[in-house]
Amino acid sequence: MAPRNPRHERPKGPSALRRGAAFGGRLPAIALALLAAAPGARDATAQLTPELAPQEAFDLEKGEVEVALDRTSYLPGEGARIAVRLVIEDGWHTNSHVPTYDNLIGTEVRFELPRGWDPPEATQYPPGVMKTFSFAEDPISVFEGEVHMLGAFTVPPTAERGTYPIRTRVTYQACDDKMCLAPVTTEATLGIDVGAAGEPANEAFFAAGAVQTGSSAGSGGSPSGTRHGYAWFILIGLLGGLILNAMPCVLPVLSIKVFGLVKSAEGGRAAVTVGSLATAAGILISFLALAGAAIVARALGAAVGWGIQFQEPAFVSALAVVVLLFTLNLWGLFEIPLPRLWARVGASGPSEGLAGHLTTGFFATLMATPCSAPFLGTALGFALTRDTATTLAMFTAIGTGMASPYLLLAAFPGLAAVLPKPGPWMSTFRIVMGFLLAATLVWLLYVLSGLLPAHRLAFFELGLLAIALVVWLGSRNRAGSAGRRAASVAAALFIFAGVAYAARGGGEAPASALGVAPEDRLIAWQTFDRARAEREAARGRIVFVDVTADWCFTCKINEGLFLETEEVAAAFDRYDVLALRADWTRRNDAIGEYLASFGRYGIPFYVMYRPGREPHVLSELLSKSAILDLLEE
């Protein structure tokens, strides 16, 4: 029986899909409202629950269960892993395995092994997502979308050759924002073949479960395997953060930092150490702030992801102002005594002390967020689907990876000797860096054009010109004069008014058709539709999905160098590939859920559906050979 709302292709090899027997009734929302009240009230509600759940005809099953094994067959004495995927219908959720209140019914999986086999190891569940609903004041821990649960057991050494049944029971209670249904128990039975060493099966199925539960792919669900999984993801986070330094988004900031390090070298080894540590601290503080924002957003039920702040006009416009101030500073125009906050924002060199180094670290992190590096997507997927402590640990690992060059320089300040000696060339270099940042400002305005209607964008650009004008006028007055003070006040007013005006226009931007028009592209891109992608893939057609955005710099590079090429376009035509492009420039919950179903929370994201195989997720750094090889297989 095919899934009614499939997220992926069906597992290969031993698997079972069931919508099992259930018992009827529903629980009105008022019942859960009472559950969220004082403990005494919740106890009373628990006693009244049977009367509040009248028996009537109602579809209680809001999810589908699929069970799969990790190999096609097993030798006696060999360890086995079993995975359960619960796909919950849109608009519904279930309580997590450890519900917020004792009276709520948690999602639970029970495995029944053949008689005489040792009991299975403890089932691994993903952490719940804290969400707020109308029937309760406090957030409740829930599962929604696609949930993976992992189990493990050992085939007895004395087991004879043959096929043995394994029964799985999944109990869950489906709720929406208005009511909760009576709990249901879904059963699925599959056979495990014993007697021969089998081949790996359902690898993508188990990989998705490993990301959600945090287990190691080869751990067999054991506690030691979980610890190995944590260490592996920490390493991935460190590598992903390190590679971020080479992304195009960060290069303008690195050029500023090179200038600062050259000046720091004039102060000796101590100055290099202090400046490098301050920059690393700025990066780490920024990543902890991002982690905190993700945790709060997740608790409030909002979307979380890497770079999604670029979907907000207020953030992009504020960052554009910051880049403008950096540019004016490098061009020697930012010399007026603006309020302390704005002066620190404009700082770029060690002459401003620790504030300048910290600001560079903050700015580098902000500029890194629209880029995705290899390993980063996997690390973020693990970070954003785990508990608060793991989220903080993973963001710290990513930040440490990005800050590692500065930490290395702080540990070995003698490395600064490889930098060029200070001299007249620095004045020219400073101007050139200003143009690099001006190019970054042009890119930010391009991003803003996808978020604002044309007339609002034009007024905001005029506001940027006004800021530059008052800064220039102020620089022509002597320090402490009334003209400089007036320029400081005018700059602050223009900044506040410009960002506020841009923030008001986010909902008025016209619908984007990012690269969808066939006449504009070598590839005949069509607008992404998840149901269509999975339907066409089920019919045997190859489907390629590209999730991109105006603000994703890596996406643009991949598109120009690898996707929109004669070779790839010809291959797509030859194999009749359905090319779908999802535009995530502005917030789109459906696209966010699609990414999350693959354990990803950032872009670029590329996946290819091929007949008879699991969907194949490609690297963030694309290549023509990677695409062509998949098609030729």
N, C-alpha and C positions, 0 to 999 in steps of 0.2 A: 504494500500500500504506500503510495508516494506521499511525502509530507505535503500538508495543505499550504504551508507557508515556509518553504525551504530556505535556509540561509546558504547552504553549500550543496555540492553534489552528495549523493548518498555514499556512505562508507563502502569500501571494497572489502571483500573477504567476510569473515564471520560477523554478522550484525543482525539486529532485530529492531523493528519499528512497530510500536503498538499505541493505540488509544484504548486504554483498558477500562474495565468495569468501574463504575462510580456509584456513589449513593447520593440521593437528591437533596434539594433544598437550597436556600440562600440566606445569607445573614445581612440584614439591612445595615446601612452605614452607621446608624445610631448606635448599633452594638459596638462597633470599633471605637466610636467616640467615647463610650463609657469605658472601654478598655484602656483608653489613654488617660483616664481620670485617676483619682486616688486609688491606692492598692485595694482598699476595701470595696470600692465601687467595681473594680475589675473582677474581684472575687465573686461579687454578686452577679455580675454579668455572665461570668463563666457558668454559673448555675442556671441562668435563664436562657442560655444559648439554644438548647433544644426547642424551646417554645418560640424562639425568634426565627427559627429556620423551618418554615412550613414545607412539607413535602409537595412538590409540584413539578410539572414538566419544565425543565430548563437545562440548557446545555452547560453543564458544569465544567467541561473539559476545555480549558483555554490554552492548552499546551500539548505538544507532541513529544514523545520520548523515543529516542533512538539509542541503542546499545551496540557496542562494537568491541572486539578483541584486537590486541596489537600484533598478532601473528596468525598465519593461516592454520598452523598446527603446532603442537608442543611435544617435547620429549618428557618422559616421566622424570619428576624432580625439578623441572624447569619452572622458573617464575613466569607469571602471566599478568598482564595488565588489562583492565576492563574500563571502558569509558562510557559515561551516560551523558547524552545531550538532551536537555530540555529546552524546547523552542516555545516561548510564551507568545501568545498572540498580541499584536499591537493594541495598546490601550489597556492592557492588563498587566498585573504583576503578581508575584507570589512572595510570601514571607521568606526571608533568608533562612539558612539552616539554623542560625542562632537568632531567633526573633528578638525584637526590642523588648517586648513584654512577655512574661511567662505564659499568659493566657492565649497568645497567638500561636497558631500551628505552623511550625517551621517546615521547610522543604527537606525531605529525608529520603535517602536511598538505602535499600537493604538488598544484599545479595544472598541468594540461597544456593550453596554449592552442592554437588552430589554427596550422597551419604558416605561418611567415612573420610571426607576431605577435611583438612584443617580449616578453621574459620578464616575468612578474608581479613586483610589488614584494615585499619580504620580508613573509611572513605574520606577523600579530600574534597572540600567544598571551596568555592570562591568566596571572597568577602562580599557581604551585602552592600548595596548602594543606599545611602541614607537619603530619603526623600520625604517631603512634607505633603500631606494630603488634607483635604477639607474636613475630614472627620476627626483629625487629631491635631493638637497644637504642636507636639514634638515630632521631629523626623523619625521615620520608621525604617528599619533595615529590610530591604526587599531585593528580589531578583527580578529582572525584566529582560526582554529580548532573548538572547541565546545564552544558556548557562551550561557549563561543562562540569561534571563531577567524576573523579577518578578513583578507582579501586584497584587492589592488587591481591594476588593469592599465589599459592604454589601448588603445582600439580604433584600429587603424591608420588614418591619414587616407585611405589609398588603398583601404580595404575597400569592397567592392561590397555592394549591398543583398542581404540574404539572412539565413539562420539558420546559425550556426556552432556546432559542438559544443565544450564545455569539460568536460574530464574532471577529476574530483577523486579523489585517493586519500588515505585517512586510515588511518594505521597506529597501532595502539595495542595494549597488553598489559593485559589485565584481571586483577586480583588481588582476593582478599578477605583476611581475616585469617589464613587457613590455607594458601593456595596461590596461585600465579600460573599462568595459562594461557599457552599459546604465543601469540605475537603474531599479530594478524590484520590484513589490509589490506582495507578496505571501499572500493569504488569507486562513484561516482555521476556520471552525465553529464547535463548540461542544455544547452539551446540558447540562445544569445544572438542576439536579433534586431537587425540593423543596417540602418539606412536612414531612420529617422524618430526625431524627438525623443519619447521615451516619457514616461510618467507615473511618479512615485515609487512604489515597491512595497516591501512587507515592512519598513515603517518601524520597527515595534515590534521586529521580528527584529533589525535592525541596532542599534537603541537598546540592547537587552540586550547585544549584543556590545560596544558602545562602553563600557558601564559596566564590563564584565569586563576588557576589554583596555586601557581608559583612552584610547581613540582619540576624536577628535572626530567627531561625526555627519557632518560634511561634509568630512572631511579626505581621503577617499579612501585612507586608510591610510598616508599619507606621514608622514615624521618631523616636518615642520612642522605637520601636522595634529595629531599627538600632543601637541606643545608647546601648541598652541592649546587642546586638550582639557584639559590640566592647568590652564592659566590659567582656563578657564571653570569647572572644578569648584572651584578655589580661591575664585573669586568667589561661586559658589553657597554654599560653606561659610561665607564671611563673612556673606552675607545671612541664611542660616539661623540662625547664631549670634546675629546682631543681633535677629532677630524673637523669639528665645527669651525675651528680656527682657520681652516683652509677654504671655507665656503665663501662665495662671492659677497654675501651679505656683510661679512665681518671684515673684509679686506680694507675698506676705508678707515675703520677704527684702528686696525693694526698699523696702518700707515701713521696715524696720529701717535700711537704708542711707540713706534720706532723713533719718532722725533723726540718724544719724552725721554726714552731710554738714553738717547745720545746726550741729551742735556743732563740726565742724571749721572752719566759717567764722569762728568766734570767734577762732581762732588765726591768721587771715590767709591770704594766698594760698599761702604755703609749706605750711601744714597741709593745705589742700585738695589741693594737688599730691601730697604724700606719702601722704595717705589714699587718694586715687583710684588712685595707682600700686600701692599695697599691695593694694587690692581687685582690680585687674586682674591682679596677679601671682597672687593666690589662685585666680582663675578659670583662668588659663593653666596653673598647676601642676596643678590638678585635671584639666583636659582632657588634659594629658600623662600623668597617672597613669591616666586612662581608656584612653588609647591604648596605654600599656604593658600594662595588663591585657588588652586585646583582642588584642594581639600574642602575649602568652604563652598565652592561652586558645586562640587559633587554632593555635599551634604544638603544643599538647597535644591538638588535635582536639576541643576543647570548643566549644559554641555561643557565638557572639558576636552582640551586638545592642545597640541603644540602649534602656536602661531595664531590661534583663533582670535586673539586680541586685535589682529589686523582686519578683522571683520567689523570692527567698531570705528565709525568716523571720528569719534572723540580721541581715541588713542592715536590713530594715524595722523590726525591734524596736530596733536600735541607733539608727537615725535618729529613732524615736519618743522615745527617751531624750534625744537631743540637742535636739529641738524642745521637750521639757518643760523642759530646763535653760534654753533661751533664754527661754521663757515666764516662768519663775520669776524670771529676771534682770530682765525688763522690768517685772514686778510688784513689784520691790524686795525680793524674798525671797532672792535669790541673793547674799548678802553675806558668807557664811562663807568662810574660806580653805581651800577644797578643794585637793587636790593640784593642782600647776601645770597639768597637762593638762586637768583638768575646769574649772579657772578660765578657761582660754583658750577652751574650748568654749563656756562661758557668756558670753564677752565679746561685746558688741554695739556698743560705742561707742568713739570715739577716745580716751576717757580711759584705755583699756587699751593704747594705743599700736598699733604695727604688728600685734601679735597679733590684736587685735580686727578690724582691716580684713582681714587675711588670712583669718581665720575666716569673715567674711562672704562672701568670694569662694568659699571652699570650700563653704560652706553653699548659696550660690546655685547652684553647679554641681550639687550633689546634688539639690536641689529641681527643677532643670530636666530631669533625666533621665527622669522619667515623662511628659514632654510632648514632642510632635513638632511642629515648625513647618514652614511652607512652605519648600521647598528643602532642608530638613535631611535628608529621607529619601534624596534623590538623592545628596547629599554623603556621607552615611554609606555608601550602597551602593558608591560609588566607593572610599571609604577602606578599607572592610573586605574588598575583593576585590583589593587591590593589595599591593605589597611593603611591607616595614617602613617604609622611608623615606617612601613616599607616605602610609601610614597616619598617621605622625607629623605630616607636613605638613598633612594634611586636618584632623586634630583640632586642630592649632595654629590653622588658619584659622577653624574653628568657634569655638574659645575666644577668638580675637582679635575675632571679630564680636560675641560676647556681652560682651566686656570693652570694646568700642569706646566706649560712653558714658563710662566712667570714664577711658579714655585721652584722650578729647576734653576732659573736665573737667580732667585733669592738664595738658594742653597750653594750655588757656585757663581758668585758675582763676577769672578774673573772672566766668565764667558762674554761679558760686555766688551772685552777688549777687541772682539771681532767686528764691532760696530765701527763705522767711519768716525774719524776725529771731528770735533766741532770746528766750524769755519764759516766763511761767507756763504757756502753752498746751502746752509740751513735756511737762509732767508728765501731763496728760490724754492727749496723743498717745501717750505711752509705754504707758499702760494699754490704750488702744485697740489698739495694735499687739500687745500681749500676747494680747488676745482673738483677733486674726487668727491668731496662731501656735497658740493653743489649738484653733481650728477646723482648722488643718492637722494637729494631733495627732489630732483626731477622724477626719479622712480617713485618716491612716496606720493607725489602729486598724481602720477599715473594710477597708483593704487587707489587714491582717493576718488579718482574719476569713476571708478566702478562702484563707489559707495554713495556718491552725492549726485544730484542733478546738476546740469551744466552751470546754471546761474548761481547756485550756491558755491560751487567750486571756484567760479570766477571771482566772487566776492571774497572768498578766503584767500585766493592768490593776491588780490589787491591788499588784503590785510598783511600778508607777508611782506609785500613791498613797503607798506607803511612802517612795519617794524624795522626793516632795513634802513629806511629813510631817517627815522628818529634816532637810530643808533649812530648813523653817519653824522647827523647834525650835532648830536651830543658830543661826538669825538672831536668836533671843531671848537668846542668850548673848553676853557681850562678847568682843571679839577676843582670841585667844590663850588663852582659857579651856579647861578640860578638856572642857566641854560642846561647844564648837565643834569641837575635835579629834575627839571621839567621833562627832559628826554627820558629819564628813568621812569617817571610816572607814566608818560605817554606810551613807552614800550610795554610796560606792565598791562596797561589798559587795552592796548591793541592785541596783546597775546591772549588775555582773558576773553575779549570779545570775539576774536577770530576762532578760537577753539570752541567756545560756546555756540557760535553761529553754525560751525561745521557739524557739531554734535546734533543739532536740531534737524538736520536734513537727511539723516541716515535712511529713513523709511521711504523717501521719495525717489530714489534712484530708479531708473528704468530697468526692466529685466535684462539680465546679461545673456548674451549668446556667444560665450567665450569659445571661439574657434569652431562653432558648430556648422556654420554655413559652408556647404561643400564647395561652392565656387571660390571661397577664400583660402582653401587648404588643399594640399595634395591628397590627404585622406578625407573621405566623406564622413566626418564625425557626425554623430547624432546625439541628441540630448539623452543623458543617462536616465534609465528607468530600471530599477533593480528587478522588478518582476519580469520585465521583458528580457533582461540579461539571463536570468535563471531559466526562463521558459525556452529561449532560443538555445541555450546550452543543453538543456534536457533533450531537445530535438536533434542534437548532434552538430550544431553549428559552432564554430569557433567564435568566441566573444572576447574582445579586448576592452577593458575599462580603464580610463585615465581620470583620476581625481586630481584636479588642479585648481589654481586660483590666481587672480591678478597679482597678489602680493607674494606668491611663492616664486622666489628667484630661481631656485633649483629647477622648478617645473619649466620655466621659460628656457633655460639652457638645454634641458633634456629635449624639449619640444623642437627647438631649432636645430640641434646637432644630431638627434637620433630618431625622433618620431617623424617629423615632417621632412622626410628624405625620399628620394626616388626609389631606393632599394626597399624600404619598409612599405611605402605606398604600393609598389608593384606586388610585393608579397601578400599584402592584405587583399588586393584584388584577385590574385591567383588562388588564394585559399578561401575566398568569400568570407572574410572576417567582418563581423559586425563590430564597428568601432563606436564606443559610447564614451562621451566625455561629461564628467560631473563637475560643475562649477561651484567651488566652495568659497568664492570670493566673499559672499555674504553668508550669514548664518543659515544653515539648512540642516535641520535635525535628521532628516532622512539620510543625508550623506554622512553625517556624523555617526549615525547608528550603523550604516553600512561599513564604515571604517572599523568601528568597534567590534563588529562581528568577525573581523579578521585579527583582532587584537592590536589594531593600529589606531593612533590618535594624532597623526600628523601626515602631511603631504610633502612631496609627491607620493602617490600611491598608484601602482600599476598591477593589474591582475588579469590573467588570461584563463578563460574557460576553454577546455579542450574535451572532446567526446571521450567518455570512459575514464576520465582522470579527475583527480582533485583539482580545484582552482589553483593556479600557480602564481604566487606573489613575486614580482620582480623587485630587484634592488632599487633603492631611491636614486642611486647614480646609474642611469640607464645606459645601455649600449645597443647598437644595431645588431650585433652578433647574438646578444641574449634573446632578442625578439625573434630573429630569423631562425635560430637554433630550435626554439620552442615550436615554431610553425613546421619546421622540417621533420621534427620527431613524429 
